Structure formats: structure tokens, C-alpha cells
Amino acid sequence: MLMPFLVLMIAIVPTFMAMKADINEKNMGIVDLDTGMYEKLKSHINTAFVNKNGNPVYRIQAYPSTPENHDTLVQTLIRDGIADILLVIRPDFIRDARVEIYHRQDLGIEEISRLEQSLQKFSMEQRILSLGLTRQDMNYLLEKPEIALFEIGKGGDASRSNLIARYGVPGIFLWLLVMGVVMSSSMLISGVIEERSNRIIEILMSAVKARELMSGKIIGIGLLGVFQILLYLVIILVFTLWGGSALNMDLKLADVFTPAMIWYFLYFILGYFMYASLYVGLGSLFDNERDAQQSVGYLSLFAVLPIMLIQPIMMNPHTPLASILAFIPLTTPFMMILKIGMLSASFWESLGMMLYQIFWMLLIIRAGSKLFRTRILMYGKRATLKEVLQWMRK
């Protein structure tokens, strides 16, 4: 249940820590080719880059250069470790806004990116000041507007638009469903194969019918899915109440816990049940876990596909790709979660696609139960595709 969050932490926390980490103190050289910008640039960098104690990160030193010794000077300063970073300000800085950065090979990409952004800001400020404007005028020009987003509903009413809730919440449900499907697949297949290899299945089959045994496995994993989603809802609730304010995010309960949350829950459970039925039925076809994981691994690609395509769909929610994938049974629950969240799919569309999903889920359960009932006590013979199709038609 906690695996999705552990995966997110492993993916996000190191990146977040790297972005927030202090830059180690370094020697920086500035070569000013007759622009008179050295003192201004030095002051700008010392203000922009400070450590936790408020002290400048870079020890800045000016280096004179001539056309004859320029290339040699740059190479010598970096090669001999005299300067870790060297900035060269060209004579046409105000007109072309060009600064060259030379650095050691082991300099981090985050530090280079922050330095580039700082130099771009410095260039913009100097261009504005060169036009004869005051610093107050510059601050006025560079002041970022406060943008308020509103969306008009089908009834014509305007409401404040919250993109975090609109795109983030369905994205979270999609991610959790994918992780739940991928992790439950290994658990279900391993369980079925272990019972077959240890001949425990023969003892179970003497007390219950094959359909009852399969239904128990599916219902058990389905109830686990219900418990998982309830746990996730509690975590989302806690994050909405306290995490939003801590991260300066405008999140309200009414924005997150909308009626669409009910649809997310229902499609989550339907997708969970459908894939559980598939994995239980297909798990009975194999005698060892290696063959099962190799074959069933292709099935997991359908679950991972929406994650791979979520960015282009978010960039253009009306793309036909979303509608096409919504009609493929194995991707229907994933895509409908996105469509309901991003496109505010109508009640009738959501209900119609849910009935469509239920139809395919029952069909898959029926086919899976036939495979399970026929194959569960067969050992030592690998099933062919022709035999599998015959068993499902019985």
C-alpha cells in the first residue's frame, strides 16, 4: 500500500534535495572586455548566490585580458584550478547581451542553470537601465502580474479554476491505479503458481469449486484495492488541509473532493477487479513464475501506457488519442479518470463508459474463470494459444 509513495519519494525527494542544496564555495573569475560591468556583475552575483549564513558563495576576482592572450588565459585559469568558473563579458554586452561561461567538467547542471538565469536577469536589468530608466521604473516593468483563472461551467457560472486540483488529483489516482495493478500482478501470479507447484491447490479444490476459489482471490484483491484507495483518500485529505499551505498552494477541500472523486473511486475499483481477473486466469496457465512473468509482463504495458502518454494528453486534453484509448478495455479505467478530471466528462458519458467497462470486466472474468477451472489441475504441459482459445469458448 505504501509502495507508490515510496516510489514517488525515491523519484522526487533526491531531486528536490538537490535543487535546495547549497552551492559549494568556489572561485569565480570575471573577464571584462572593456564594458565597465565588473563591479555591477560582481554585486549582482554576490546578492543572488549566498549560503545559509548569508555569505557570498563565489570568491570573485577580476582578470585582465587582451586579444593576444585571451584564449590562453581562459584555459590556464580553469586548467590550473585558479578559477572554477570564468565569466567573459563581451564588449557588445548591452546590445547583444552575450556572456560566455567557462567551467570545470564536474560542475553540476543545477548550478549552471541557476547561474544562466541570474545572468539573464542581470542582462535584462542593465538593458533597462541603459535606456535611462530608474530602478523604480525597472521594478515596475519587471513586476509579475497576479493572474486569476476562472472557468465557466455548463450552467454559465464562473468559478475559480484550480489547475492543481483539476490535473493533479486525477493524475494521482491514475498513478496509484497503475502502481496497484503492477504490484498486484506479481502477488496474484506468484500466489497461484505457488499453490500449483506445492499441490496446495488440490487440497483447496477438494473443498471449494474452481469458480469459488477464483472469485475469492479476485474479491480479496479487490477489497485490498478498496482499502488502499480509502487510505490514499485520507492521505490526500491530510495533504489538502496542511500540505497545501506549507507549500504555498491554493488548495481547498471543495476543489479536491469534488463529485468527480466518486467516479475516480469507481473506475479505480473496476480497473483493479479487471486486471485481478486477468492475472488470476493467466497465472493458472504456467507452472513456474519465470515463464509467467515474461508472458504476463506484456499485459502490464497496457497499465503503464497511460503514464507514458499522460504528458501529451495533459498538453492537449482534446486529442483523439484520449478518446481512442478510452475505448480499449485494458486502458478504459485509466483514460476515463483523466477525461473526467481534465475534460469534465458529462454524467452520461461517464456512466456509459462505466457500463462499457463493466461489460468487458464481466467478459474477462468469465473467460478467466474458464481458464482457471480447466487449467488449474493440469501439470507438465505448456498450453498453446489454440488450446487457450478452446478453453475460453467452452
C-alpha positions in Angstrom: 0.0 0.0 0.0 2.9 2.3 0.7 4.9 1.3 -2.3 3.5 4.1 -4.6 4.6 6.7 -2.1 8.0 5.1 -1.7 8.5 5.1 -5.4 7.5 8.8 -5.6 9.8 9.7 -2.7 12.7 7.9 -4.4 12.0 9.8 -7.6 11.2 13.2 -6.2 13.0 13.7 -2.9 16.5 13.4 -4.2 15.8 15.9 -7.0 14.1 18.2 -4.5 17.0 18.0 -2.1 19.5 18.6 -5.0 17.6 21.7 -6.0 17.5 23.1 -2.5 21.1 22.1 -1.6 23.6 24.9 -1.1 26.2 25.6 -3.7 29.7 24.9 -2.5 32.1 27.8 -2.3 34.1 28.3 -5.5 36.5 30.7 -7.1 34.9 32.7 -9.9 36.8 34.9 -12.4 35.3 37.7 -14.4 37.0 38.9 -17.6 35.5 42.3 -18.5 36.4 43.2 -22.1 36.1 47.0 -21.7 32.4 47.1 -20.7 32.7 48.5 -17.2 30.3 45.9 -15.9 32.6 44.1 -13.5 31.6 45.8 -10.2 27.9 45.6 -11.1 28.0 42.0 -12.1 30.1 41.1 -9.0 27.5 42.8 -6.8 24.6 41.1 -8.6 26.2 37.6 -8.2 27.1 38.2 -4.6 23.5 39.1 -3.9 22.0 36.2 -5.9 24.2 33.4 -4.6 24.6 33.3 -0.8 24.9 30.3 1.6 22.8 29.6 4.7 24.8 32.1 6.7 24.2 34.9 4.2 27.7 35.0 2.9 28.5 35.0 -0.8 29.1 31.6 -2.4 31.6 32.8 -5.0 35.0 34.3 -4.4 35.1 36.7 -7.3 38.3 38.0 -8.9 38.8 40.2 -12.0 41.3 39.1 -14.7 42.5 41.4 -17.4 42.6 40.1 -20.9 43.8 41.1 -24.3 43.0 39.7 -27.8 46.5 38.2 -27.8 46.4 36.3 -24.5 42.6 35.8 -24.1 42.3 32.1 -25.1 45.5 31.1 -23.2 44.3 33.0 -20.1 40.9 31.3 -20.1 42.4 27.8 -20.5 45.1 28.4 -17.9 42.7 29.7 -15.2 40.4 26.7 -15.5 43.0 24.0 -16.1 45.3 25.0 -13.2 42.3 25.3 -10.8 42.8 29.1 -10.3 39.1 29.6 -11.1 36.3 27.1 -11.0 34.1 29.3 -13.2 35.1 32.1 -15.6 32.7 34.7 -17.0 33.7 36.6 -20.1 31.7 39.8 -20.8 31.9 40.8 -24.4 32.2 44.5 -25.5 28.8 44.4 -27.1 27.1 43.1 -23.9 24.3 45.8 -23.8 23.4 45.3 -27.5 23.8 41.5 -27.8 23.6 40.5 -24.1 26.2 37.9 -24.5 28.2 36.3 -21.7 30.5 33.3 -22.0 30.7 30.8 -19.2 33.8 28.6 -18.8 33.7 26.0 -16.0 35.3 22.8 -14.7 34.0 19.5 -16.0 32.5 18.5 -12.6 30.2 21.4 -12.3 26.6 20.4 -11.6 23.8 21.1 -14.1 21.6 22.7 -11.5 24.3 25.3 -10.6 24.9 26.1 -14.3 21.2 26.6 -14.8 20.8 28.9 -11.8 23.9 30.9 -13.0 22.4 31.2 -16.5 19.1 32.5 -15.1 20.9 35.0 -12.9 23.0 36.3 -15.8 19.8 36.6 -18.0 18.2 38.7 -15.2 21.3 40.9 -14.9 21.3 41.5 -18.7 17.7 42.5 -18.7 18.2 44.9 -15.8 21.2 46.5 -17.5 19.4 47.0 -20.7 16.5 48.7 -19.0 18.9 51.0 -17.1 20.8 51.8 -20.3 17.5 53.3 -21.7 17.7 56.0 -19.0 15.0 54.5 -16.7 15.3 54.4 -13.0 15.4 51.3 -10.8 11.9 52.0 -9.7 10.9 52.0 -13.4 12.7 48.7 -13.8 10.9 47.2 -10.9 7.6 48.4 -12.3 8.4 46.9 -15.7 9.5 43.5 -14.3 6.7 43.2 -11.8 4.9 39.9 -12.4 1.1 40.2 -12.7 -1.2 38.4 -10.4 -3.2 36.1 -12.7 -6.6 34.7 -11.6 -8.0 31.8 -13.5 -11.8 31.3 -13.9 -13.6 28.6 -15.7 -17.2 28.8 -17.0 -19.4 25.8 -16.3 -22.1 24.4 -18.5 -24.6 26.4 -16.5 -22.8 29.7 -17.3 -21.5 30.2 -13.7 -17.9 31.3 -13.2 -15.8 29.6 -10.6 -12.1 30.0 -9.7 -10.0 27.5 -11.7 -7.6 25.4 -9.8 -5.2 23.6 -12.2 -3.5 21.6 -9.4 -6.8 20.0 -8.4 -8.0 19.6 -12.0 -4.8 17.9 -13.2 -3.1 16.7 -10.0 -5.9 14.7 -8.4 -6.8 12.5 -11.4 -3.1 12.2 -12.1 -2.6 10.9 -8.6 -5.4 8.4 -9.0 -4.0 7.3 -12.3 -0.6 6.8 -10.8 -2.0 4.8 -7.8 -4.1 2.6 -10.1 -1.0 1.8 -12.3 1.1 1.0 -9.3 -1.7 -1.1 -7.7 -2.1 -3.1 -10.9 1.6 -3.7 -11.5 2.2 -4.7 -7.9 -0.9 -6.9 -7.5 0.0 -8.7 -10.7 3.2 -10.2 -9.2 1.3 -11.1 -6.0 -1.6 -12.8 -7.7 0.6 -14.8 -10.2 3.1 -15.8 -7.6 0.2 -17.0 -5.3 -1.4 -19.1 -8.0 1.8 -20.7 -9.2 3.0 -21.4 -5.6 -0.3 -23.1 -4.8 0.0 -25.2 -8.1 3.7 -26.1 -7.5 3.1 -27.1 -3.8 -0.1 -29.0 -4.7 -2.0 -26.9 -2.2 -4.5 -26.2 -4.9 -5.6 -29.8 -4.9 -6.5 -29.6 -1.2 -8.4 -26.4 -1.8 -10.2 -27.8 -4.8 -11.4 -30.7 -2.7 -13.4 -28.2 -0.5 -14.5 -25.5 -3.0 -15.3 -25.2 -6.6 -12.8 -23.6 -9.0 -15.1 -20.6 -9.6 -15.4 -20.0 -5.9 -11.7 -20.2 -5.4 -11.0 -17.7 -8.2 -13.8 -15.4 -7.0 -12.3 -15.5 -3.5 -8.9 -14.4 -4.9 -10.4 -11.7 -7.0 -12.7 -10.4 -4.3 -9.8 -10.5 -1.8 -7.5 -8.4 -4.0 -10.5 -6.1 -4.9 -11.2 -5.4 -1.2 -7.5 -4.7 -0.8 -7.9 -2.2 -3.5 -10.8 -0.6 -1.7 -8.8 -0.4 1.5 -5.9 1.1 -0.5 -8.0 3.8 -2.1 -9.5 4.7 1.3 -6.0 5.1 2.7 -5.0 7.2 -0.2 -8.1 9.4 0.2 -7.1 10.0 3.9 -3.6 11.0 2.8 -5.0 13.3 0.1 -7.3 14.9 2.7 -4.3 15.5 5.1 -2.2 16.9 2.3 -5.1 19.2 1.3 -5.6 20.5 4.8 -1.9 21.0 5.8 0.4 20.3 2.9 -1.1 22.9 0.6 -0.5 25.8 2.9 3.0 24.6 3.7 3.9 24.6 0.0 2.1 27.8 -0.7 -0.5 26.1 -2.8 -4.1 27.3 -3.0 -5.9 24.1 -2.2 -9.3 23.8 -0.7 -11.3 20.7 0.2 -14.1 21.8 -2.2 -11.6 22.0 -5.0 -10.1 18.5 -4.4 -13.1 16.5 -3.0 -15.5 17.1 -5.9 -18.2 14.8 -7.2 -15.6 13.6 -9.7 -13.9 11.9 -6.8 -16.7 9.3 -6.8 -16.0 8.5 -10.4 -12.3 8.1 -9.7 -13.1 5.7 -7.0 -15.4 3.6 -9.1 -13.1 3.4 -12.1 -10.2 2.6 -9.8 -12.1 -0.4 -8.4 -13.3 -1.6 -11.8 -9.8 -1.4 -13.2 -8.5 -3.3 -10.2 -11.0 -6.1 -10.5 -10.5 -6.4 -14.2 -6.7 -6.8 -14.0 -7.0 -9.1 -11.0 -9.3 -11.4 -13.1 -6.8 -11.4 -15.9 -3.8 -12.2 -13.8 -5.6 -15.0 -11.9 -6.8 -16.6 -15.1 -3.4 -16.2 -16.9 -1.5 -17.3 -13.8 -3.1 -20.7 -14.0 -1.6 -21.3 -17.4 2.0 -21.5 -16.1 3.9 -23.9 -14.0 6.8 -21.6 -13.0 6.9 -17.9 -12.2 9.7 -17.1 -14.7 7.6 -18.0 -17.7 4.5 -16.3 -16.2 6.3 -13.0 -15.5 7.8 -13.0 -19.0 4.4 -13.6 -20.7 2.2 -11.5 -18.4 4.7 -8.6 -18.4 3.4 -7.6 -21.8 0.0 -7.2 -20.3 1.4 -4.7 -17.8 2.4 -2.5 -20.7 -1.3 -1.5 -21.1 -1.3 -0.3 -17.5 1.9 1.7 -17.9 0.8 3.1 -21.3 -1.3 5.9 -19.8 1.6 7.1 -17.6 3.8 7.3 -20.7 1.1 9.3 -22.6 -0.1 11.5 -19.7 2.1 14.5 -20.7 0.9 14.8 -24.4 -2.7 14.3 -23.1 -2.3 17.0 -20.5 -0.9 19.3 -23.1 -3.8 18.7 -25.4 -6.7 17.0 -23.5 -8.9 17.1 -26.6 -6.5 14.9 -28.6 -8.3 12.0 -30.3 -5.7 9.7 -28.6 -7.5 10.0 -25.3 -10.9 9.0 -26.8 -9.3 6.1 -28.7 -7.6 4.7 -25.6 -10.8 5.1 -23.6 -12.5 2.5 -25.8 -9.7 -0.1 -25.4 -10.9 -2.1 -22.4 -7.5 -2.5 -20.8 -6.9 1.3 -20.8 -10.5 2.4 -20.2 -10.3 3.0 -16.5 -7.1 4.9 -16.7 -8.2 7.2 -19.5 -11.7 7.8 -18.1 -10.0 9.1 -14.8 -8.1 11.6 -16.9 -11.1 12.5 -19.1 -13.3 13.1 -16.1 -10.7 15.2 -14.4 -9.3 17.2 -17.3 -12.3 17.5 -19.6 -15.1 17.3 -17.1 -16.8 14.4 -19.0 -20.6 14.5 -18.7 -22.5 12.3 -16.3 -23.9 10.3 -19.2 -20.5 9.8 -20.8 -19.0 8.7 -17.5 -22.0 6.4 -16.8 -21.9 4.9 -20.4 -18.2 4.2 -20.3 -18.6 2.6 -16.8 -21.3 0.2 -18.2 -18.9 -0.4 -21.1 -16.1 -1.2 -18.6 -18.4 -3.5 -16.5 -19.4 -5.4 -19.6 -15.8 -6.1 -20.5 -14.8 -6.8 -16.9 -17.6 -9.5 -16.7 -16.5 -10.9 -20.0 -12.9 -11.1 -18.8 -13.9 -12.7 -15.5 -15.9 -15.3 -17.4 -13.1 -16.1 -19.7 -10.6 -16.1 -16.9 -12.7 -18.4 -14.8 -12.9 -20.9 -17.7 -9.1 -20.9 -18.0 -8.7 -21.2 -14.2 -11.2 -24.1 -14.0 -9.8 -26.0 -16.9 -6.1 -25.5 -16.4 -5.6 -25.2 -12.6 -5.1 -29.0 -12.1 -3.1 -29.6 -15.3 0.6 -30.1 -14.8 3.7 -30.6 -17.0 2.2 -29.4 -20.3 2.5 -25.9 -21.6 -0.8 -24.6 -23.0 -0.8 -23.5 -26.6 -2.7 -20.4 -27.9 -5.2 -22.7 -29.8 -5.9 -24.7 -26.5 -6.4 -21.4 -24.6 -9.0 -20.2 -27.1 -10.8 -23.5 -27.0 -11.0 -23.5 -23.2 -12.4 -20.0 -23.2 -15.1 -21.0 -25.7 -16.3 -23.9 -23.6 
